[in-house]
Amino acid sequence: MSVKPQTVLLTIMGKEYKIACESQEQENLIRSASELDAQMCKMRDSGKVGNAERIAVMAALNLSHELQSLKKQSPVLSQGWKECLSNMVDKIENVLDKH
């Protein structure tokens, strides 16, 4: 029996995004969106980064850098992180393509 993905409504920098994901991924997705929102709002509020696209790229770079640092600390988890990061990139690209 296949599990139908459920839609989760996320708000990032005041914009709502509907993202389909498996029910067991919802909590992590919501936490990730919250962290991304906080980071992007902080960048926007600093006035150092201009438009939303640039803010998104800078936030993605920051998160990717954090992930690379964690990978160096724990190579055993590297494959799991690669899959997670790949999934996040796919979801981000999907949302950006729609807007």
Phi, psi and omega in degrees: 000128181268144180268127180281129177300147179254152179270132178245134178264119181243146176242121179230121183051042176081358178253142179264140179230133175261121183236130176274133176205163178292148184301325180287348179263350188302312183300315179294322179296316180296317178296318179297316179296321179296316179295317178298315179301313180299316181294317181292319178296321178298317178295315180299315184290337179289338180077002182274340182241131188284271190272168185298323180296315179295321177299317180297318180295316180296319178296318178297319178296317178299313180295320178296320178298315177301317180296318179297320178297318178295322179299319180295327180286331184217083181299336180297326181275358187305313183297317178298320178293322178300315179296317179298312180296319178299317177297318179296317179298317178300316181294319179296315180297321179298315179293316181295325179295330182279344183246000000 
